[in-house]
Amino acid sequence: MIDPKAEFLELSVGGRDYTIEQSPGALQSARKEGTTGAAVWQSSVRAAEWLAQSDNILFAKGLLDSNSTVLELGSGVAGLVPCVLSQRVGSIVATDQQHLTKLARRNIEDNIIPVRARPPKKGGRKPPSTGRTAENVEILALDWEEDDVQKQLAANSLPKGVDVVLACDCIYNYALIEPFVRTCAEICRLRQQLRDEPEAVDRPTVCVVIQQLRQVEVFEQWLETAMKSFRVWRIPSDALTEGLREGSGFAIHVCILHEHT
């Protein structure tokens, strides 16, 4: 965590300043759902810095573009990744457990870049700024250990899946590995299942997993489990920002679901 005791954090990411509200009290609670998402983690900050780069490899290779739909798993309260990507993709859905969504929404709405209302008709008066908006950012309650992920997405206007699934530091113990990999596979499988439909999306869903490498054994078990369902590549150091390069203690992997998995 950046500072688990601070109620507010001042951060600079991609040349912009952000004020992020945390919930130190929630970190001390005994919620059975867990409390780690109530604070800002290094992985989210470093991932946001990387995604803000104009030459980011995901955009350079066409995995992301201005029309892409992105879903973030385990977003927590920070909202940094949605704020950065809202300026670069078509839409982004930030997901986490229900008790974290209210603060996540507030952080995103408070830190999103202001935009103006639509231009007036010819001869009309120029409208004032609408202030901050999250018009292409959605906050969705999703517990990937408990929920039926496909039903949840279908009920929230995502029946055809998404282009990219992003996850920052979601795997920090053994118990999370199986449900996390299963959730990623279920999201990716949506497009495989709809392949023969008239309006099917031709490109597969890609999972981008950012991890802090705390325990070698946990990482190796995640990788072994993931490779049963996915083809997995590690993004090379020269395609990353300094805070994510080899030796930083972080790594980013790209995963694509095997055919008929």
PEPE-V941853 format. One record per residue. N is the residue number from 0. SS is DSSP state (helix for helix, strand for strand, loop for the rest). OMEGA is omega in whole degrees, 0 to 359 (* if undefined). Layout:
BEGIN
N/SS/OMEGA, N/SS/OMEGA
END
This chain:
BEGIN
0/loop/178, 1/loop/178, 2/loop/186, 3/loop/183, 4/loop/185, 5/loop/176, 6/loop/178, 7/strand/176, 8/strand/174, 9/strand/184, 10/strand/174, 11/strand/183, 12/strand/177, 13/loop/178, 14/loop/178, 15/strand/179, 16/strand/180, 17/strand/170, 18/strand/186, 19/strand/177, 20/strand/176, 21/loop/177, 22/loop/181, 23/helix/180, 24/helix/180, 25/helix/179, 26/helix/182, 27/loop/183, 28/loop/182, 29/loop/180, 30/loop/179, 31/loop/180, 32/loop/183, 33/loop/186, 34/loop/188, 35/helix/182, 36/helix/183, 37/helix/180, 38/loop/181, 39/loop/182, 40/loop/179, 41/helix/184, 42/helix/180, 43/helix/180, 44/helix/181, 45/helix/177, 46/helix/179, 47/helix/177, 48/helix/180, 49/helix/181, 50/helix/180, 51/loop/183, 52/loop/182, 53/loop/182, 54/loop/180, 55/loop/187, 56/helix/180, 57/helix/177, 58/helix/181, 59/helix/181, 60/loop/175, 61/loop/176, 62/loop/175, 63/loop/173, 64/loop/187, 65/loop/179, 66/loop/187, 67/loop/170, 68/strand/184, 69/strand/174, 70/strand/176, 71/strand/175, 72/strand/176, 73/loop/186, 74/loop/185, 75/loop/184, 76/loop/191, 77/loop/182, 78/loop/183, 79/helix/181, 80/helix/176, 81/helix/180, 82/helix/180, 83/helix/185, 84/helix/181, 85/loop/180, 86/loop/189, 87/loop/183, 88/loop/181, 89/loop/179, 90/strand/178, 91/strand/179, 92/strand/178, 93/strand/184, 94/strand/171, 95/strand/180, 96/loop/188, 97/helix/186, 98/helix/180, 99/helix/190, 100/helix/182, 101/helix/180, 102/helix/176, 103/helix/179, 104/helix/181, 105/helix/179, 106/helix/180, 107/helix/181, 108/helix/180, 109/helix/186, 110/helix/180, 111/loop/179, 112/loop/179, 113/loop/174, 114/loop/180, 115/strand/175, 116/loop/179, 117/loop/179, 118/loop/179, 119/loop/174, 120/loop/184, 121/loop/180, 122/loop/181, 123/loop/181, 124/loop/180, 125/loop/183, 126/loop/175, 127/loop/176, 128/strand/177, 129/loop/183, 130/loop/182, 131/loop/181, 132/loop/176, 133/loop/189, 134/loop/177, 135/loop/177, 136/strand/177, 137/strand/176, 138/strand/185, 139/strand/175, 140/strand/181, 141/loop/177, 142/loop/188, 143/loop/171, 144/loop/188, 145/loop/190, 146/loop/168, 147/loop/190, 148/helix/182, 149/helix/178, 150/helix/181, 151/helix/179, 152/helix/180, 153/helix/180, 154/loop/182, 155/loop/171, 156/loop/177, 157/loop/183, 158/loop/180, 159/loop/177, 160/loop/183, 161/loop/179, 162/loop/183, 163/strand/169, 164/strand/178, 165/strand/176, 166/strand/179, 167/strand/172, 168/loop/179, 169/loop/186, 170/loop/182, 171/loop/170, 172/loop/185, 173/helix/186, 174/helix/183, 175/helix/189, 176/helix/183, 177/helix/180, 178/helix/179, 179/helix/180, 180/helix/178, 181/helix/180, 182/helix/178, 183/helix/181, 184/helix/180, 185/helix/178, 186/helix/180, 187/helix/184, 188/helix/179, 189/helix/181, 190/helix/176, 191/helix/182, 192/helix/184, 193/loop/188, 194/loop/183, 195/loop/179, 196/loop/183, 197/loop/183, 198/loop/181, 199/loop/176, 200/loop/188, 201/loop/186, 202/loop/179, 203/loop/173, 204/loop/180, 205/strand/176, 206/strand/178, 207/strand/188, 208/strand/178, 209/strand/184, 210/strand/164, 211/strand/187, 212/loop/183, 213/loop/182, 214/loop/181, 215/helix/184, 216/helix/179, 217/helix/179, 218/helix/182, 219/helix/179, 220/helix/175, 221/helix/182, 222/helix/179, 223/helix/180, 224/helix/181, 225/helix/184, 226/helix/174, 227/helix/183, 228/helix/188, 229/strand/160, 230/strand/189, 231/strand/176, 232/strand/173, 233/strand/179, 234/loop/184, 235/loop/185, 236/helix/184, 237/helix/177, 238/helix/183, 239/loop/172, 240/loop/188, 241/helix/184, 242/helix/181, 243/helix/184, 244/loop/180, 245/loop/182, 246/loop/180, 247/loop/185, 248/loop/179, 249/strand/177, 250/strand/176, 251/strand/178, 252/strand/175, 253/strand/184, 254/strand/176, 255/strand/186, 256/strand/173, 257/loop/175, 258/loop/175, 259/loop/177, 260/loop/*
END
